[in-house]
């Protein structure tokens, strides 16, 4: 059997296998035991010191302090 034929048969087998997979396993969405958390806002402050050499191209991060703020 040629290599192309083997690859084609393997691809066909995968497609047929995936098409036969069930659409949903477990609970229906309205009967799920999991509940969504309510949306809320948060302010995150972060900081520290980064250790980096810049890499062989000298284009990466270098040593130095960093700070950040994230509002979600």
CHARMM internal coordinates of N, CA and C (Angstrom, degrees):
IC EDIT
DIST 1 N 1 CA 1.4558
DIST 1 CA 1 C 1.5291
ANGL 1 N 1 CA 1 C 108.13
DIST 1 C 2 N 1.3042
ANGL 1 CA 1 C 2 N 116.82
DIHE 1 N 1 CA 1 C 2 N 134.35
DIST 2 N 2 CA 1.4585
ANGL 1 C 2 N 2 CA 120.47
DIHE 1 CA 1 C 2 N 2 CA -177.03
DIST 2 CA 2 C 1.5241
ANGL 2 N 2 CA 2 C 110.43
DIHE 1 C 2 N 2 CA 2 C -73.60
DIST 2 C 3 N 1.3168
ANGL 2 CA 2 C 3 N 114.50
DIHE 2 N 2 CA 2 C 3 N 161.11
DIST 3 N 3 CA 1.4580
ANGL 2 C 3 N 3 CA 120.72
DIHE 2 CA 2 C 3 N 3 CA -179.37
DIST 3 CA 3 C 1.5286
ANGL 3 N 3 CA 3 C 111.05
DIHE 2 C 3 N 3 CA 3 C -64.69
DIST 3 C 4 N 1.3325
ANGL 3 CA 3 C 4 N 116.98
DIHE 3 N 3 CA 3 C 4 N -40.16
DIST 4 N 4 CA 1.4664
ANGL 3 C 4 N 4 CA 120.23
DIHE 3 CA 3 C 4 N 4 CA 178.87
DIST 4 CA 4 C 1.5208
ANGL 4 N 4 CA 4 C 111.77
DIHE 3 C 4 N 4 CA 4 C -63.31
DIST 4 C 5 N 1.3207
ANGL 4 CA 4 C 5 N 115.76
DIHE 4 N 4 CA 4 C 5 N -40.17
DIST 5 N 5 CA 1.4651
ANGL 4 C 5 N 5 CA 119.87
DIHE 4 CA 4 C 5 N 5 CA 179.61
DIST 5 CA 5 C 1.5280
ANGL 5 N 5 CA 5 C 110.20
DIHE 4 C 5 N 5 CA 5 C -65.26
DIST 5 C 6 N 1.3140
ANGL 5 CA 5 C 6 N 117.24
DIHE 5 N 5 CA 5 C 6 N -39.96
DIST 6 N 6 CA 1.4678
ANGL 5 C 6 N 6 CA 121.24
DIHE 5 CA 5 C 6 N 6 CA 178.72
DIST 6 CA 6 C 1.5245
ANGL 6 N 6 CA 6 C 111.02
DIHE 5 C 6 N 6 CA 6 C -62.84
DIST 6 C 7 N 1.3205
ANGL 6 CA 6 C 7 N 115.98
DIHE 6 N 6 CA 6 C 7 N -44.02
DIST 7 N 7 CA 1.4663
ANGL 6 C 7 N 7 CA 119.88
DIHE 6 CA 6 C 7 N 7 CA 179.20
DIST 7 CA 7 C 1.5248
ANGL 7 N 7 CA 7 C 110.27
DIHE 6 C 7 N 7 CA 7 C -65.06
DIST 7 C 8 N 1.3200
ANGL 7 CA 7 C 8 N 117.82
DIHE 7 N 7 CA 7 C 8 N -41.94
DIST 8 N 8 CA 1.4601
ANGL 7 C 8 N 8 CA 121.47
DIHE 7 CA 7 C 8 N 8 CA -179.89
DIST 8 CA 8 C 1.5253
ANGL 8 N 8 CA 8 C 110.99
DIHE 7 C 8 N 8 CA 8 C -63.66
DIST 8 C 9 N 1.3286
ANGL 8 CA 8 C 9 N 117.08
DIHE 8 N 8 CA 8 C 9 N -42.79
DIST 9 N 9 CA 1.4644
ANGL 8 C 9 N 9 CA 120.06
DIHE 8 CA 8 C 9 N 9 CA 178.54
DIST 9 CA 9 C 1.5211
ANGL 9 N 9 CA 9 C 111.76
DIHE 8 C 9 N 9 CA 9 C -65.97
DIST 9 C 10 N 1.3226
ANGL 9 CA 9 C 10 N 116.89
DIHE 9 N 9 CA 9 C 10 N -39.20
DIST 10 N 10 CA 1.4677
ANGL 9 C 10 N 10 CA 120.39
DIHE 9 CA 9 C 10 N 10 CA 178.12
DIST 10 CA 10 C 1.5252
ANGL 10 N 10 CA 10 C 110.30
DIHE 9 C 10 N 10 CA 10 C -64.41
DIST 10 C 11 N 1.3412
ANGL 10 CA 10 C 11 N 117.31
DIHE 10 N 10 CA 10 C 11 N -42.51
DIST 11 N 11 CA 1.4584
ANGL 10 C 11 N 11 CA 120.82
DIHE 10 CA 10 C 11 N 11 CA 178.86
DIST 11 CA 11 C 1.5285
ANGL 11 N 11 CA 11 C 110.86
DIHE 10 C 11 N 11 CA 11 C -64.10
DIST 11 C 12 N 1.3204
ANGL 11 CA 11 C 12 N 117.39
DIHE 11 N 11 CA 11 C 12 N -41.78
DIST 12 N 12 CA 1.4611
ANGL 11 C 12 N 12 CA 121.30
DIHE 11 CA 11 C 12 N 12 CA 178.25
DIST 12 CA 12 C 1.5301
ANGL 12 N 12 CA 12 C 110.60
DIHE 11 C 12 N 12 CA 12 C -63.15
DIST 12 C 13 N 1.3162
ANGL 12 CA 12 C 13 N 116.87
DIHE 12 N 12 CA 12 C 13 N -42.39
DIST 13 N 13 CA 1.4671
ANGL 12 C 13 N 13 CA 120.53
DIHE 12 CA 12 C 13 N 13 CA 178.97
DIST 13 CA 13 C 1.5217
ANGL 13 N 13 CA 13 C 111.15
DIHE 12 C 13 N 13 CA 13 C -62.18
DIST 13 C 14 N 1.3187
ANGL 13 CA 13 C 14 N 117.17
DIHE 13 N 13 CA 13 C 14 N -40.27
DIST 14 N 14 CA 1.4659
ANGL 13 C 14 N 14 CA 120.52
DIHE 13 CA 13 C 14 N 14 CA 179.10
DIST 14 CA 14 C 1.5228
ANGL 14 N 14 CA 14 C 110.36
DIHE 13 C 14 N 14 CA 14 C -65.98
DIST 14 C 15 N 1.3235
ANGL 14 CA 14 C 15 N 117.73
DIHE 14 N 14 CA 14 C 15 N -44.23
DIST 15 N 15 CA 1.4699
ANGL 14 C 15 N 15 CA 121.09
DIHE 14 CA 14 C 15 N 15 CA 179.31
DIST 15 CA 15 C 1.5203
ANGL 15 N 15 CA 15 C 110.75
DIHE 14 C 15 N 15 CA 15 C -60.73
DIST 15 C 16 N 1.3191
ANGL 15 CA 15 C 16 N 117.39
DIHE 15 N 15 CA 15 C 16 N -45.56
DIST 16 N 16 CA 1.4654
ANGL 15 C 16 N 16 CA 120.49
DIHE 15 CA 15 C 16 N 16 CA 179.74
DIST 16 CA 16 C 1.5137
ANGL 16 N 16 CA 16 C 111.71
DIHE 15 C 16 N 16 CA 16 C -65.77
DIST 16 C 17 N 1.3227
ANGL 16 CA 16 C 17 N 117.23
DIHE 16 N 16 CA 16 C 17 N -36.84
DIST 17 N 17 CA 1.4617
ANGL 16 C 17 N 17 CA 121.10
DIHE 16 CA 16 C 17 N 17 CA 179.48
DIST 17 CA 17 C 1.5224
ANGL 17 N 17 CA 17 C 110.35
DIHE 16 C 17 N 17 CA 17 C -67.38
DIST 17 C 18 N 1.3376
ANGL 17 CA 17 C 18 N 117.60
DIHE 17 N 17 CA 17 C 18 N -43.28
DIST 18 N 18 CA 1.4594
ANGL 17 C 18 N 18 CA 121.32
DIHE 17 CA 17 C 18 N 18 CA -179.32
DIST 18 CA 18 C 1.5200
ANGL 18 N 18 CA 18 C 110.73
DIHE 17 C 18 N 18 CA 18 C -66.22
DIST 18 C 19 N 1.3227
ANGL 18 CA 18 C 19 N 117.90
DIHE 18 N 18 CA 18 C 19 N -39.46
DIST 19 N 19 CA 1.4608
ANGL 18 C 19 N 19 CA 120.75
DIHE 18 CA 18 C 19 N 19 CA -179.55
DIST 19 CA 19 C 1.5219
ANGL 19 N 19 CA 19 C 111.74
DIHE 18 C 19 N 19 CA 19 C -65.74
DIST 19 C 20 N 1.3241
ANGL 19 CA 19 C 20 N 118.15
DIHE 19 N 19 CA 19 C 20 N -25.12
DIST 20 N 20 CA 1.4581
ANGL 19 C 20 N 20 CA 120.45
DIHE 19 CA 19 C 20 N 20 CA -179.05
DIST 20 CA 20 C 1.5278
ANGL 20 N 20 CA 20 C 112.20
DIHE 19 C 20 N 20 CA 20 C -87.61
DIST 20 C 21 N 1.3277
ANGL 20 CA 20 C 21 N 118.00
DIHE 20 N 20 CA 20 C 21 N -5.40
DIST 21 N 21 CA 1.4708
ANGL 20 C 21 N 21 CA 121.07
DIHE 20 CA 20 C 21 N 21 CA -179.23
DIST 21 CA 21 C 1.5272
ANGL 21 N 21 CA 21 C 109.62
DIHE 20 C 21 N 21 CA 21 C -68.65
DIST 21 C 22 N 1.3210
ANGL 21 CA 21 C 22 N 117.60
DIHE 21 N 21 CA 21 C 22 N 143.62
DIST 22 N 22 CA 1.4677
ANGL 21 C 22 N 22 CA 120.17
DIHE 21 CA 21 C 22 N 22 CA 179.41
DIST 22 CA 22 C 1.5223
ANGL 22 N 22 CA 22 C 111.09
DIHE 21 C 22 N 22 CA 22 C -68.12
DIST 22 C 23 N 1.3347
ANGL 22 CA 22 C 23 N 115.67
DIHE 22 N 22 CA 22 C 23 N 149.99
DIST 23 N 23 CA 1.4567
ANGL 22 C 23 N 23 CA 120.83
DIHE 22 CA 22 C 23 N 23 CA -177.92
DIST 23 CA 23 C 1.5126
ANGL 23 N 23 CA 23 C 113.31
DIHE 22 C 23 N 23 CA 23 C -71.33
DIST 23 C 24 N 1.3143
ANGL 23 CA 23 C 24 N 117.82
DIHE 23 N 23 CA 23 C 24 N -36.03
DIST 24 N 24 CA 1.4529
ANGL 23 C 24 N 24 CA 120.54
DIHE 23 CA 23 C 24 N 24 CA -178.47
DIST 24 CA 24 C 1.5161
ANGL 24 N 24 CA 24 C 108.78
DIHE 23 C 24 N 24 CA 24 C -144.74
DIST 24 C 25 N 1.3006
ANGL 24 CA 24 C 25 N 114.36
DIHE 24 N 24 CA 24 C 25 N 138.91
DIST 25 N 25 CA 1.4550
ANGL 24 C 25 N 25 CA 120.73
DIHE 24 CA 24 C 25 N 25 CA 178.87
DIST 25 CA 25 C 1.5128
ANGL 25 N 25 CA 25 C 107.31
DIHE 24 C 25 N 25 CA 25 C -122.28
DIST 25 C 26 N 1.3168
ANGL 25 CA 25 C 26 N 117.71
DIHE 25 N 25 CA 25 C 26 N 135.22
DIST 26 N 26 CA 1.4561
ANGL 25 C 26 N 26 CA 120.45
DIHE 25 CA 25 C 26 N 26 CA 177.31
DIST 26 CA 26 C 1.5081
ANGL 26 N 26 CA 26 C 111.92
DIHE 25 C 26 N 26 CA 26 C 104.36
DIST 26 C 27 N 1.3376
ANGL 26 CA 26 C 27 N 115.73
DIHE 26 N 26 CA 26 C 27 N -138.01
DIST 27 N 27 CA 1.4619
ANGL 26 C 27 N 27 CA 122.44
DIHE 26 CA 26 C 27 N 27 CA -174.61
DIST 27 CA 27 C 1.5190
ANGL 27 N 27 CA 27 C 111.71
DIHE 26 C 27 N 27 CA 27 C -87.94
DIST 27 C 28 N 1.3191
ANGL 27 CA 27 C 28 N 115.41
DIHE 27 N 27 CA 27 C 28 N 149.04
DIST 28 N 28 CA 1.4607
ANGL 27 C 28 N 28 CA 120.46
DIHE 27 CA 27 C 28 N 28 CA 169.83
DIST 28 CA 28 C 1.5316
ANGL 28 N 28 CA 28 C 107.22
DIHE 27 C 28 N 28 CA 28 C -68.13
DIST 28 C 29 N 1.3355
ANGL 28 CA 28 C 29 N 119.35
DIHE 28 N 28 CA 28 C 29 N 147.49
DIST 29 N 29 CA 1.4647
ANGL 28 C 29 N 29 CA 121.06
DIHE 28 CA 28 C 29 N 29 CA -175.70
DIST 29 CA 29 C 1.5256
ANGL 29 N 29 CA 29 C 114.14
DIHE 28 C 29 N 29 CA 29 C -53.87
DIST 29 C 30 N 1.3175
ANGL 29 CA 29 C 30 N 117.86
DIHE 29 N 29 CA 29 C 30 N -39.46
DIST 30 N 30 CA 1.4686
ANGL 29 C 30 N 30 CA 119.35
DIHE 29 CA 29 C 30 N 30 CA -178.76
DIST 30 CA 30 C 1.5249
ANGL 30 N 30 CA 30 C 112.77
DIHE 29 C 30 N 30 CA 30 C -74.03
DIST 30 C 31 N 1.3224
ANGL 30 CA 30 C 31 N 118.25
DIHE 30 N 30 CA 30 C 31 N -14.20
DIST 31 N 31 CA 1.4621
ANGL 30 C 31 N 31 CA 121.34
DIHE 30 CA 30 C 31 N 31 CA 179.59
DIST 31 CA 31 C 1.5281
ANGL 31 N 31 CA 31 C 112.17
DIHE 30 C 31 N 31 CA 31 C -112.55
DIST 31 C 32 N 1.3188
ANGL 31 CA 31 C 32 N 116.96
DIHE 31 N 31 CA 31 C 32 N 14.14
DIST 32 N 32 CA 1.4586
ANGL 31 C 32 N 32 CA 121.74
DIHE 31 CA 31 C 32 N 32 CA -177.80
DIST 32 CA 32 C 1.5253
ANGL 32 N 32 CA 32 C 110.74
DIHE 31 C 32 N 32 CA 32 C -66.05
DIST 32 C 33 N 1.3353
ANGL 32 CA 32 C 33 N 118.11
DIHE 32 N 32 CA 32 C 33 N 140.16
DIST 33 N 33 CA 1.4617
ANGL 32 C 33 N 33 CA 120.46
DIHE 32 CA 32 C 33 N 33 CA 176.98
DIST 33 CA 33 C 1.5291
ANGL 33 N 33 CA 33 C 112.29
DIHE 32 C 33 N 33 CA 33 C -76.15
DIST 33 C 34 N 1.3254
ANGL 33 CA 33 C 34 N 117.78
DIHE 33 N 33 CA 33 C 34 N -7.73
DIST 34 N 34 CA 1.4637
ANGL 33 C 34 N 34 CA 121.61
DIHE 33 CA 33 C 34 N 34 CA -178.64
DIST 34 CA 34 C 1.5225
ANGL 34 N 34 CA 34 C 109.73
DIHE 33 C 34 N 34 CA 34 C -92.99
DIST 34 C 35 N 1.3076
ANGL 34 CA 34 C 35 N 116.34
DIHE 34 N 34 CA 34 C 35 N 143.45
DIST 35 N 35 CA 1.4572
ANGL 34 C 35 N 35 CA 122.29
DIHE 34 CA 34 C 35 N 35 CA -179.87
DIST 35 CA 35 C 1.5214
ANGL 35 N 35 CA 35 C 108.78
DIHE 34 C 35 N 35 CA 35 C -122.21
DIST 35 C 36 N 1.3509
ANGL 35 CA 35 C 36 N 115.45
DIHE 35 N 35 CA 35 C 36 N 143.07
DIST 36 N 36 CA 1.4568
ANGL 35 C 36 N 36 CA 120.26
DIHE 35 CA 35 C 36 N 36 CA 176.10
DIST 36 CA 36 C 1.5190
ANGL 36 N 36 CA 36 C 109.87
DIHE 35 C 36 N 36 CA 36 C -72.37
DIST 36 C 37 N 1.3217
ANGL 36 CA 36 C 37 N 115.53
DIHE 36 N 36 CA 36 C 37 N 143.59
DIST 37 N 37 CA 1.4548
ANGL 36 C 37 N 37 CA 120.19
DIHE 36 CA 36 C 37 N 37 CA 174.97
DIST 37 CA 37 C 1.5261
ANGL 37 N 37 CA 37 C 108.37
DIHE 36 C 37 N 37 CA 37 C -80.26
DIST 37 C 38 N 1.3207
ANGL 37 CA 37 C 38 N 116.94
DIHE 37 N 37 CA 37 C 38 N 144.71
DIST 38 N 38 CA 1.4592
ANGL 37 C 38 N 38 CA 118.38
DIHE 37 CA 37 C 38 N 38 CA 178.17
DIST 38 CA 38 C 1.5272
ANGL 38 N 38 CA 38 C 110.06
DIHE 37 C 38 N 38 CA 38 C -66.70
DIST 38 C 39 N 1.3301
ANGL 38 CA 38 C 39 N 115.72
DIHE 38 N 38 CA 38 C 39 N 145.77
DIST 39 N 39 CA 1.4647
ANGL 38 C 39 N 39 CA 120.46
DIHE 38 CA 38 C 39 N 39 CA 179.03
DIST 39 CA 39 C 1.5259
ANGL 39 N 39 CA 39 C 108.90
DIHE 38 C 39 N 39 CA 39 C -69.44
DIST 39 C 40 N 1.3180
ANGL 39 CA 39 C 40 N 116.08
DIHE 39 N 39 CA 39 C 40 N 142.14
DIST 40 N 40 CA 1.4529
ANGL 39 C 40 N 40 CA 120.47
DIHE 39 CA 39 C 40 N 40 CA 176.15
DIST 40 CA 40 C 1.5204
ANGL 40 N 40 CA 40 C 108.61
DIHE 39 C 40 N 40 CA 40 C -148.80
DIST 40 C 41 N 1.3042
ANGL 40 CA 40 C 41 N 115.81
DIHE 40 N 40 CA 40 C 41 N 166.49
DIST 41 N 41 CA 1.4563
ANGL 40 C 41 N 41 CA 121.06
DIHE 40 CA 40 C 41 N 41 CA -178.42
DIST 41 CA 41 C 1.5163
ANGL 41 N 41 CA 41 C 108.97
DIHE 40 C 41 N 41 CA 41 C -103.45
DIST 41 C 42 N 1.3376
ANGL 41 CA 41 C 42 N 114.91
DIHE 41 N 41 CA 41 C 42 N 149.02
DIST 42 N 42 CA 1.4533
ANGL 41 C 42 N 42 CA 119.70
DIHE 41 CA 41 C 42 N 42 CA 179.86
DIST 42 CA 42 C 1.5229
ANGL 42 N 42 CA 42 C 109.10
DIHE 41 C 42 N 42 CA 42 C -147.03
DIST 42 C 43 N 1.3159
ANGL 42 CA 42 C 43 N 115.96
DIHE 42 N 42 CA 42 C 43 N 143.22
DIST 43 N 43 CA 1.4530
ANGL 42 C 43 N 43 CA 123.26
DIHE 42 CA 42 C 43 N 43 CA 175.56
DIST 43 CA 43 C 1.5255
ANGL 43 N 43 CA 43 C 107.07
DIHE 42 C 43 N 43 CA 43 C -112.75
DIST 43 C 44 N 1.3237
ANGL 43 CA 43 C 44 N 116.17
DIHE 43 N 43 CA 43 C 44 N 122.95
DIST 44 N 44 CA 1.4538
ANGL 43 C 44 N 44 CA 121.57
DIHE 43 CA 43 C 44 N 44 CA -177.32
DIST 44 CA 44 C 1.5168
ANGL 44 N 44 CA 44 C 109.25
DIHE 43 C 44 N 44 CA 44 C -115.78
DIST 44 C 45 N 1.3106
ANGL 44 CA 44 C 45 N 117.06
DIHE 44 N 44 CA 44 C 45 N 124.60
DIST 45 N 45 CA 1.4571
ANGL 44 C 45 N 45 CA 123.37
DIHE 44 CA 44 C 45 N 45 CA 175.26
DIST 45 CA 45 C 1.5140
ANGL 45 N 45 CA 45 C 107.62
DIHE 44 C 45 N 45 CA 45 C -109.92
DIST 45 C 46 N 1.3205
ANGL 45 CA 45 C 46 N 116.32
DIHE 45 N 45 CA 45 C 46 N 135.30
DIST 46 N 46 CA 1.4557
ANGL 45 C 46 N 46 CA 119.21
DIHE 45 CA 45 C 46 N 46 CA 178.84
DIST 46 CA 46 C 1.5169
ANGL 46 N 46 CA 46 C 109.22
DIHE 45 C 46 N 46 CA 46 C -143.16
DIST 46 C 47 N 1.3135
ANGL 46 CA 46 C 47 N 114.57
DIHE 46 N 46 CA 46 C 47 N 155.36
DIST 47 N 47 CA 1.4530
ANGL 46 C 47 N 47 CA 119.49
DIHE 46 CA 46 C 47 N 47 CA 178.74
DIST 47 CA 47 C 1.5134
ANGL 47 N 47 CA 47 C 109.77
DIHE 46 C 47 N 47 CA 47 C -167.63
DIST 47 C 48 N 1.3122
ANGL 47 CA 47 C 48 N 115.46
DIHE 47 N 47 CA 47 C 48 N 167.53
DIST 48 N 48 CA 1.4476
ANGL 47 C 48 N 48 CA 119.95
DIHE 47 CA 47 C 48 N 48 CA 179.26
DIST 48 CA 48 C 1.5082
ANGL 48 N 48 CA 48 C 110.87
DIHE 47 C 48 N 48 CA 48 C 168.40
DIST 48 C 49 N 1.2960
ANGL 48 CA 48 C 49 N 115.43
DIHE 48 N 48 CA 48 C 49 N -159.06
DIST 49 N 49 CA 1.4565
ANGL 48 C 49 N 49 CA 121.87
DIHE 48 CA 48 C 49 N 49 CA 179.59
DIST 49 CA 49 C 1.5136
ANGL 49 N 49 CA 49 C 107.97
DIHE 48 C 49 N 49 CA 49 C -128.53
DIST 49 C 50 N 1.3105
ANGL 49 CA 49 C 50 N 116.30
DIHE 49 N 49 CA 49 C 50 N 128.64
DIST 50 N 50 CA 1.4495
ANGL 49 C 50 N 50 CA 122.48
DIHE 49 CA 49 C 50 N 50 CA -177.58
DIST 50 CA 50 C 1.5178
ANGL 50 N 50 CA 50 C 109.46
DIHE 49 C 50 N 50 CA 50 C -99.36
DIST 50 C 51 N 1.3137
ANGL 50 CA 50 C 51 N 116.28
DIHE 50 N 50 CA 50 C 51 N 132.30
DIST 51 N 51 CA 1.4610
ANGL 50 C 51 N 51 CA 121.78
DIHE 50 CA 50 C 51 N 51 CA 176.33
DIST 51 CA 51 C 1.5195
ANGL 51 N 51 CA 51 C 108.06
DIHE 50 C 51 N 51 CA 51 C -108.31
DIST 51 C 52 N 1.3136
ANGL 51 CA 51 C 52 N 116.87
DIHE 51 N 51 CA 51 C 52 N 116.61
DIST 52 N 52 CA 1.4529
ANGL 51 C 52 N 52 CA 120.93
DIHE 51 CA 51 C 52 N 52 CA -179.75
DIST 52 CA 52 C 1.5194
ANGL 52 N 52 CA 52 C 110.29
DIHE 51 C 52 N 52 CA 52 C -155.16
DIST 52 C 53 N 1.3197
ANGL 52 CA 52 C 53 N 115.51
DIHE 52 N 52 CA 52 C 53 N 148.54
DIST 53 N 53 CA 1.4686
ANGL 52 C 53 N 53 CA 120.09
DIHE 52 CA 52 C 53 N 53 CA -177.64
DIST 53 CA 53 C 1.5188
ANGL 53 N 53 CA 53 C 112.29
DIHE 52 C 53 N 53 CA 53 C -101.43
DIST 53 C 54 N 1.3228
ANGL 53 CA 53 C 54 N 118.08
DIHE 53 N 53 CA 53 C 54 N -6.04
DIST 54 N 54 CA 1.4517
ANGL 53 C 54 N 54 CA 120.84
DIHE 53 CA 53 C 54 N 54 CA -177.24
DIST 54 CA 54 C 1.5144
ANGL 54 N 54 CA 54 C 113.09
DIHE 53 C 54 N 54 CA 54 C 87.69
DIST 54 C 55 N 1.3266
ANGL 54 CA 54 C 55 N 118.02
DIHE 54 N 54 CA 54 C 55 N -10.72
DIST 55 N 55 CA 1.4524
ANGL 54 C 55 N 55 CA 121.87
DIHE 54 CA 54 C 55 N 55 CA 179.63
DIST 55 CA 55 C 1.5138
ANGL 55 N 55 CA 55 C 112.16
DIHE 54 C 55 N 55 CA 55 C 73.97
DIST 55 C 56 N 1.3160
ANGL 55 CA 55 C 56 N 116.02
DIHE 55 N 55 CA 55 C 56 N -179.07
DIST 56 N 56 CA 1.4572
ANGL 55 C 56 N 56 CA 120.08
DIHE 55 CA 55 C 56 N 56 CA -176.83
DIST 56 CA 56 C 1.5213
ANGL 56 N 56 CA 56 C 112.02
DIHE 55 C 56 N 56 CA 56 C -68.66
DIST 56 C 57 N 1.3320
ANGL 56 CA 56 C 57 N 118.74
DIHE 56 N 56 CA 56 C 57 N -25.58
DIST 57 N 57 CA 1.4594
ANGL 56 C 57 N 57 CA 122.05
DIHE 56 CA 56 C 57 N 57 CA 178.43
DIST 57 CA 57 C 1.5276
ANGL 57 N 57 CA 57 C 111.72
DIHE 56 C 57 N 57 CA 57 C -88.61
DIST 57 C 58 N 1.3087
ANGL 57 CA 57 C 58 N 116.79
DIHE 57 N 57 CA 57 C 58 N -4.98
DIST 58 N 58 CA 1.4740
ANGL 57 C 58 N 58 CA 123.19
DIHE 57 CA 57 C 58 N 58 CA -178.07
DIST 58 CA 58 C 1.5305
ANGL 58 N 58 CA 58 C 111.35
DIHE 57 C 58 N 58 CA 58 C 57.91
DIST 58 C 59 N 1.3357
ANGL 58 CA 58 C 59 N 116.56
DIHE 58 N 58 CA 58 C 59 N 27.88
DIST 59 N 59 CA 1.4570
ANGL 58 C 59 N 59 CA 121.13
DIHE 58 CA 58 C 59 N 59 CA -178.35
DIST 59 CA 59 C 1.5274
ANGL 59 N 59 CA 59 C 111.85
DIHE 58 C 59 N 59 CA 59 C -109.50
DIST 59 C 60 N 1.3193
ANGL 59 CA 59 C 60 N 117.29
DIHE 59 N 59 CA 59 C 60 N -7.98
DIST 60 N 60 CA 1.4571
ANGL 59 C 60 N 60 CA 120.71
DIHE 59 CA 59 C 60 N 60 CA -178.08
DIST 60 CA 60 C 1.5180
ANGL 60 N 60 CA 60 C 111.96
DIHE 59 C 60 N 60 CA 60 C -86.43
DIST 60 C 61 N 1.3214
ANGL 60 CA 60 C 61 N 116.72
DIHE 60 N 60 CA 60 C 61 N -175.63
DIST 61 N 61 CA 1.4678
ANGL 60 C 61 N 61 CA 121.03
DIHE 60 CA 60 C 61 N 61 CA 179.31
DIST 61 CA 61 C 1.5278
ANGL 61 N 61 CA 61 C 111.83
DIHE 60 C 61 N 61 CA 61 C -62.43
DIST 61 C 62 N 1.3290
ANGL 61 CA 61 C 62 N 114.99
DIHE 61 N 61 CA 61 C 62 N 144.35
DIST 62 N 62 CA 1.4592
ANGL 61 C 62 N 62 CA 122.35
DIHE 61 CA 61 C 62 N 62 CA 176.22
DIST 62 CA 62 C 1.5191
ANGL 62 N 62 CA 62 C 109.20
DIHE 61 C 62 N 62 CA 62 C -114.15
DIST 62 C 63 N 1.3182
ANGL 62 CA 62 C 63 N 116.21
DIHE 62 N 62 CA 62 C 63 N 170.53
DIST 63 N 63 CA 1.4584
ANGL 62 C 63 N 63 CA 121.20
DIHE 62 CA 62 C 63 N 63 CA 178.39
DIST 63 CA 63 C 1.5212
ANGL 63 N 63 CA 63 C 110.67
DIHE 62 C 63 N 63 CA 63 C -58.50
DIST 63 C 64 N 1.3337
ANGL 63 CA 63 C 64 N 115.10
DIHE 63 N 63 CA 63 C 64 N 140.90
DIST 64 N 64 CA 1.4569
ANGL 63 C 64 N 64 CA 118.93
DIHE 63 CA 63 C 64 N 64 CA 174.97
DIST 64 CA 64 C 1.5066
ANGL 64 N 64 CA 64 C 112.60
DIHE 63 C 64 N 64 CA 64 C 158.96
DIST 64 C 65 N 1.3235
ANGL 64 CA 64 C 65 N 116.08
DIHE 64 N 64 CA 64 C 65 N 162.79
DIST 65 N 65 CA 1.4605
ANGL 64 C 65 N 65 CA 119.93
DIHE 64 CA 64 C 65 N 65 CA 178.50
DIST 65 CA 65 C 1.5267
ANGL 65 N 65 CA 65 C 110.93
DIHE 64 C 65 N 65 CA 65 C -74.64
DIST 65 C 66 N 1.3257
ANGL 65 CA 65 C 66 N 115.55
DIHE 65 N 65 CA 65 C 66 N 156.15
DIST 66 N 66 CA 1.4541
ANGL 65 C 66 N 66 CA 120.16
DIHE 65 CA 65 C 66 N 66 CA 174.75
DIST 66 CA 66 C 1.5160
ANGL 66 N 66 CA 66 C 109.10
DIHE 65 C 66 N 66 CA 66 C -141.20
DIST 66 C 67 N 1.3252
ANGL 66 CA 66 C 67 N 115.44
DIHE 66 N 66 CA 66 C 67 N 154.61
DIST 67 N 67 CA 1.4542
ANGL 66 C 67 N 67 CA 122.14
DIHE 66 CA 66 C 67 N 67 CA 176.83
DIST 67 CA 67 C 1.5196
ANGL 67 N 67 CA 67 C 107.97
DIHE 66 C 67 N 67 CA 67 C -145.42
DIST 67 C 68 N 1.3151
ANGL 67 CA 67 C 68 N 115.41
DIHE 67 N 67 CA 67 C 68 N 151.97
DIST 68 N 68 CA 1.4505
ANGL 67 C 68 N 68 CA 119.18
DIHE 67 CA 67 C 68 N 68 CA -179.33
DIST 68 CA 68 C 1.5091
ANGL 68 N 68 CA 68 C 111.89
DIHE 67 C 68 N 68 CA 68 C -153.51
DIST 68 C 69 N 1.3075
ANGL 68 CA 68 C 69 N 114.97
DIHE 68 N 68 CA 68 C 69 N 153.39
DIST 69 N 69 CA 1.4679
ANGL 68 C 69 N 69 CA 122.97
DIHE 68 CA 68 C 69 N 69 CA 175.71
DIST 69 CA 69 C 1.5229
ANGL 69 N 69 CA 69 C 106.65
DIHE 68 C 69 N 69 CA 69 C -132.05
DIST 69 C 70 N 1.3300
ANGL 69 CA 69 C 70 N 115.79
DIHE 69 N 69 CA 69 C 70 N 135.65
DIST 70 N 70 CA 1.4508
ANGL 69 C 70 N 70 CA 120.46
DIHE 69 CA 69 C 70 N 70 CA 176.38
DIST 70 CA 70 C 1.5203
ANGL 70 N 70 CA 70 C 108.64
DIHE 69 C 70 N 70 CA 70 C -134.90
DIST 70 C 71 N 1.3181
ANGL 70 CA 70 C 71 N 115.38
DIHE 70 N 70 CA 70 C 71 N 127.71
DIST 71 N 71 CA 1.4595
ANGL 70 C 71 N 71 CA 121.46
DIHE 70 CA 70 C 71 N 71 CA 176.96
DIST 71 CA 71 C 1.5118
ANGL 71 N 71 CA 71 C 107.86
DIHE 70 C 71 N 71 CA 71 C -115.70
DIST 71 C 72 N 1.3060
ANGL 71 CA 71 C 72 N 116.32
DIHE 71 N 71 CA 71 C 72 N 121.07
DIST 72 N 72 CA 1.4518
ANGL 71 C 72 N 72 CA 121.38
DIHE 71 CA 71 C 72 N 72 CA -179.43
DIST 72 CA 72 C 1.5102
ANGL 72 N 72 CA 72 C 109.75
DIHE 71 C 72 N 72 CA 72 C -121.84
END
COOR INIT
IC SEED 1 N 1 CA 1 C
IC BUILD
